């Protein structure tokens, strides 16, 4: 099974969009069910978060490789498509 680490912050609107997008993607694509999603609240696991190279949340990693880091320009659809691409890359690895 492939583990995906998703760094987020509680109350972040981009992170809320990511959660909605992930739920939708899991309904749309059964293959994504093979991914183990580990949601990491940045402020609760600061030492772990500090060991990763990112500035914005949500950020997605697989085997230490950054697959996506949200931009303030990303709306819901962009976030969903970036998560789709990240999931596809993880499954192909």
C-alpha positions, 0 to 999 in steps of 0.5 A: 500500500502507498502512503500519502502524507498530507500536511494541513492546518485546522481552519485553513480554507484551502485544506477544507477544499482539499478534504472535500476534493479527496472525498470526491476523488475517492468516490470517483476513482476506486483505485485511490482506495489503495492509498493510505492517506495520513492527514498530519495537522501541522501545528500538532506535529511541528517537529515532523512538519519541520522535517519536510520542505514546504511553505503552504498547506495543504502539501502532499508527499509520497515517500518523501517526495513533494507531489503538491503544495497549494498556492493561494491562487488555487480554487477548489477545482485546481486543488482537486486536479492537483490531488488527482495528479498526486494520487496518480503519481503515487499509484504509478510509483 
